[in-house]
Amino acid sequence: MGDRPNPYIPQIGVSVVRPTPPGPPVRIDLSLNESSFGASPRAVQAAQARARTLERYPDPASRALRAAIGRAYDLDPARIACGNGSEELLDVIGRLFARAGDEILFTRYGFAQFPIVAMRVGAAAVTAPERELTADVDALLAAVTARTRVLFLANPNNPTGTWLPRAELIRLRDGLPGSVVLVIDAAYAEFVDDPAFDDGLAVVGERDNVVVTRTFSKAFGLAALRVGWIYGSAAMIALVDRMRGIGNVNALAQAAAVAALDDRGFVADAVARAIESRARLAAGLRQLGLEVPESGTNFVLPRFADAAAAQAHLRADGILVRRVEDYGLPDRLRIGVGTAEEVDAVLASLHRLLG
C-alpha cells in the first residue's frame, strides 16, 4: 500500500507518519480508524454520476446535503454548515473565537487536532487531566479561566475511545460561562451502543456557545471525500458560513453524502458489524492478558508491556496499527476495528507473540 503521511502533528516539531517500517507487503491496515466495511453502493454510484460533469462547480452552500442531514437527524438545515471534513470546521471555530493570548482547552488525551488549532491561531493549548483515560468534567471546569475561549471535547474520544454520558455533557455545558464555546466533536457517535450516551445534538438547544461536529468519514465510509458538518444556533452557523471556505465541500462529496444518508440500512449494518468486531477484538485481547478500555469507537486501545515490539510484530505479519506515544501513551497501540477476518488475523498474530 505504500506510505501515506498522517497529517496530525500533536506537538510542535513532532511529525507522525503512517507506521510502515520495512517488512512484507501490507495486507491489513488498521492504523487510521478507516471503515473496513466500505461505503454504500448508492454513494459510490452518486459520486460516479457527478463525476461526469466535473466542469461544473459544487453548490457552495451544500443545500441538498444540509437538507438531507436535516431529514436524517430531524434538524433545521439553516442551523447546519458543511465542511471539508469536520476538521475544517474545528479550525473555523478556533479562528472565529481565539487569538494570541487566549486559551483553547481540551482533555489530556484529546484529539490531536485540538492543539493544532490552538497553534494555528496563536492561542495557548491548555489540557485538563483525565480520569481513567476519560474526560473529567470537574477538571475541565476547574481549568477554565478568563482567557478560555474554546473548549474542545471529542465524545467519544480519539485515541482513548472513551466517552461521557449525556448527564455529564449537560453538566459541562451548564457549568461553562457564555464566553466559552463548547465544541462537541462526535465523529464516532454512531459506534456507541449505550442508552446513556447522547451525540450532543440535543445538548445544543438554543445556546449560541454550543456546537456539535460530525463526519461522514467513519461510519459512512467516505473518508476519501472529506465531508463533515456542524450544528449550532442560527447565529453561530452564520459566523461559520462567513469563515469557511467557498465551495469547501466538493461536488462528488456532496453527492455521495446525500446518497449515503438515504441508505441508512447500509450504514446501520456497517455499524452493527463494527460493534460486533470491536467486542470480539476486545475480548480476544483481554484473553491474552491485555488491559483494554471500553470503547465507543471503531478502534480499541490495548496496553502492552512493549508496544513498540507488538507493533513491529504485527507489521512483520503485514498488519498496520498506530502507536500513540505522541499522545503521551507510549505503552498502548490503537488498533482499528476490522472485519471478522481482520480481527482473527490480529488476534492470531498477537497470540504468537504473547501466547
Phi, psi and omega in degrees: 000338179080172180277142171230129180293139173267123188284352186281129178232080187297329179240138181303127178087356179252114181258130180250126180244164178304130188285086181235067174294166182305144181169188179293169179304144178287126177248338178222121180246108180240032189263346186234020176059028177283160179283132175271003187248009172075187178249160177303135175304329177295323178293318178298314180296321180295320178294320179296319180296317181291334180293347178285348180232055183291345179285350182264133178296154172285162174292116183294341180262358181048045187296314180296322180291317179297322178295320180292320176297317179301317178295317185291325186246007180057053181236158176282117180302335179292345179256021181236138169232148181250156184216169176282076191079157178293339180296324176300321184286326172299318179295321178300315179299317178300315181290330179289321194243346184241144178225175175304134183095342176275176179233140171244126189251141175201176184277165186306318181248034180291165181309137186299337180293334185297309176294334177295317177300315180300316180299319183296324183263359179081013179275160176281132176272117183245131179248144174253141181297153177255166177242112182054049178064022181234142179306140181245110184300317181298318179294321178296313181296324179291335182275351179289132177234181178294344181263353181291128180245326183224138172240114177266129176227112173276121185219100002291163187262146170249120024253003188281332182082358183275167185206160176259142175285169184303319182300322179287325175300315180294320178297321177294312179303312185288339180273350182272143172291155181297345181280353180253127178273121176267120179249113177263107180270102187255047184299331185250018187304326184296339187268000178271126181244041179241128182296343178283349182277148175225133181287357175095346184297320178286339180289334182299311181057225179256013185282136180280345186251020177230130177223159176234135174250144180224166182219156172261004186283333188262275185299326183276349176069030182248035185303326183294339188263346175055076178222129178219180180208163181227142179236133179196193178293161178301321180294319179294316182294327176298321177293316180300318181297329178287332186264330184292165179291148176284130183064035187289338177253116186292163188295321179294321179296316179298313182297315182293320181294319177300314181294322179296321178294331179277358179239059185295336178298319179297314182296316180300320179292317179298318179294316179299319179293321179295317180296319178296316179295323179299316180297318180294319181294313181297317180296318180295321178293321178293325177295336176275003177090014182265143173280127181227113177296151173298136185240141173248027185233194175256035175207166174232165187227070181289155179256134183239153172295326178217091184295324180297318179293321179295318178297316180296322179295315177298319180298322178296335176268010177081021183244124178262131172226175188247124168283151182233034177295334178292341175272357186087023180234066188291344183261015183233155172237137173266118184243115179295152178276121181251195175292171178302320180293322179290321175299315179301319181295318179297312183294322179294319179297313181290331176296322178294329180280315190258337177065000000 
